[in-house]
Amino acid sequence: MTAPPNTTIFDTNPYEGHPSLTGLEAEVLWQYAKLAQNVKELAIETRRLSETPDEILLGRLRALEMKMGLVMSLLKVSVWAVINEQPTEGDSNAYEGDVTADNTIMR
């Protein structure tokens, strides 16, 4: 009825052979016990991760942040260059064949 102390809940079913339980009930209780153990381990791991920062992850995120800053700067420069290459609406007529010249000085 009770498992040996050196085995985990995942190895043996502690409810197997209990006189008050059917085989299906013992299996269902075992699955619940395994689920409860998984939730406990998850809670312990999340607590550990929230209390101490993961230095490897932080280093990777810092490197990624620097790369993203570089990409953003290059994107801004590219957009600015494209905008500056386009003639403005008012200047486009002057460059496309405005042949009238100011001849007030010339006589």
Secondary structure as a PSIPRED ss2 file (coil, helix, strand):
# PSIPRED VFORMAT (PSIPRED V4.0)

   1 M C   1.000  0.000  0.000
   2 T C   1.000  0.000  0.000
   3 A C   1.000  0.000  0.000
   4 P C   1.000  0.000  0.000
   5 P C   1.000  0.000  0.000
   6 N C   1.000  0.000  0.000
   7 T C   1.000  0.000  0.000
   8 T C   1.000  0.000  0.000
   9 I C   1.000  0.000  0.000
  10 F C   1.000  0.000  0.000
  11 D C   1.000  0.000  0.000
  12 T C   1.000  0.000  0.000
  13 N C   1.000  0.000  0.000
  14 P C   1.000  0.000  0.000
  15 Y C   1.000  0.000  0.000
  16 E C   1.000  0.000  0.000
  17 G C   1.000  0.000  0.000
  18 H C   1.000  0.000  0.000
  19 P C   1.000  0.000  0.000
  20 S C   1.000  0.000  0.000
  21 L C   1.000  0.000  0.000
  22 T C   1.000  0.000  0.000
  23 G H   0.000  1.000  0.000
  24 L H   0.000  1.000  0.000
  25 E H   0.000  1.000  0.000
  26 A H   0.000  1.000  0.000
  27 E H   0.000  1.000  0.000
  28 V H   0.000  1.000  0.000
  29 L H   0.000  1.000  0.000
  30 W H   0.000  1.000  0.000
  31 Q H   0.000  1.000  0.000
  32 Y H   0.000  1.000  0.000
  33 A H   0.000  1.000  0.000
  34 K H   0.000  1.000  0.000
  35 L H   0.000  1.000  0.000
  36 A H   0.000  1.000  0.000
  37 Q H   0.000  1.000  0.000
  38 N H   0.000  1.000  0.000
  39 V H   0.000  1.000  0.000
  40 K H   0.000  1.000  0.000
  41 E H   0.000  1.000  0.000
  42 L H   0.000  1.000  0.000
  43 A H   0.000  1.000  0.000
  44 I H   0.000  1.000  0.000
  45 E H   0.000  1.000  0.000
  46 T H   0.000  1.000  0.000
  47 R H   0.000  1.000  0.000
  48 R H   0.000  1.000  0.000
  49 L H   0.000  1.000  0.000
  50 S H   0.000  1.000  0.000
  51 E H   0.000  1.000  0.000
  52 T C   1.000  0.000  0.000
  53 P C   1.000  0.000  0.000
  54 D C   1.000  0.000  0.000
  55 E H   0.000  1.000  0.000
  56 I H   0.000  1.000  0.000
  57 L H   0.000  1.000  0.000
  58 L H   0.000  1.000  0.000
  59 G H   0.000  1.000  0.000
  60 R H   0.000  1.000  0.000
  61 L H   0.000  1.000  0.000
  62 R H   0.000  1.000  0.000
  63 A H   0.000  1.000  0.000
  64 L H   0.000  1.000  0.000
  65 E H   0.000  1.000  0.000
  66 M H   0.000  1.000  0.000
  67 K H   0.000  1.000  0.000
  68 M H   0.000  1.000  0.000
  69 G H   0.000  1.000  0.000
  70 L H   0.000  1.000  0.000
  71 V H   0.000  1.000  0.000
  72 M H   0.000  1.000  0.000
  73 S H   0.000  1.000  0.000
  74 L H   0.000  1.000  0.000
  75 L H   0.000  1.000  0.000
  76 K H   0.000  1.000  0.000
  77 V H   0.000  1.000  0.000
  78 S H   0.000  1.000  0.000
  79 V H   0.000  1.000  0.000
  80 W H   0.000  1.000  0.000
  81 A H   0.000  1.000  0.000
  82 V H   0.000  1.000  0.000
  83 I H   0.000  1.000  0.000
  84 N H   0.000  1.000  0.000
  85 E H   0.000  1.000  0.000
  86 Q C   1.000  0.000  0.000
  87 P C   1.000  0.000  0.000
  88 T C   1.000  0.000  0.000
  89 E H   0.000  1.000  0.000
  90 G H   0.000  1.000  0.000
  91 D H   0.000  1.000  0.000
  92 S H   0.000  1.000  0.000
  93 N H   0.000  1.000  0.000
  94 A H   0.000  1.000  0.000
  95 Y H   0.000  1.000  0.000
  96 E C   1.000  0.000  0.000
  97 G C   1.000  0.000  0.000
  98 D C   1.000  0.000  0.000
  99 V C   1.000  0.000  0.000
 100 T C   1.000  0.000  0.000
 101 A C   1.000  0.000  0.000
 102 D C   1.000  0.000  0.000
 103 N C   1.000  0.000  0.000
 104 T C   1.000  0.000  0.000
 105 I C   1.000  0.000  0.000
 106 M C   1.000  0.000  0.000
 107 R C   1.000  0.000  0.000
